[in-house]
Amino acid sequence: FEDRYLIYVTPGFYLTAALGIVLVRYHSRRLAALCLGLLLAVNLVGIWQQQRQPIKADFRAAAEYLATRPNPPKIVMVQIPYLERTFSYYYPHPYKLLEGLWTNNGKSAAEVDTEMAALTGNLTDLWLVVSEESLWDDRQLMRQWLNQNATLTDEAHFARVDVYHYQFQPGSIQSQSLPAQ
């Protein structure tokens, strides 16, 4: 099960567990108490683990990190584009969204080069917000392109969200992305 689907099956699971404990109680109160104790212990361990190891992407912390920069970003690339809604909910400043490239369709490095050069051609810097990257760019072609064509100047890591700041040299993108003549 995906985590988001558990909300549908959880009530049935707990009703079945309670019914099982009631049926065991007809045979032995001590055994029913033991079953209930084990069930509660397993749940407490689960709650403790969830507090220690968050399973949700922490866009709140990522957006706060960007919002508190001396110059909050005006251009943000989000890798997977649908996560932009979550990011924009927490990010208090206006910004222009650049959608990260979907490369899991077999896109070649040359195609990534052409598309990234077009997207970033007139930028001096770019903030990249990444979450669930393998679902969109399993080979990390987009970040490889950024690492080759820009300088990584800052990065921060939060629960299931990473933030990278790249700076471009004037004219460097055009010279590297155009085919040799």
JOBEL-V786239 format. One line per field, one symbol per residue. psi: psi as a letter, one per 40 degrees, with the letter a starting at -180 (. if undefined). A space follows every 50 residues. Layout:
# JOBEL-V786239
psi = ???
This chain:
# JOBEL-V786239
psi = iideedddeddddddddddddddddddhdddddddddddddddddddddd ddgieihgdddddddddeidghiehhhhghdeedddddddheiiihhhhi iheeeehidddddddddddedfidihhhhhhfddedgdefddddddddei hheiiihihehihhhihihhedddddeiii.
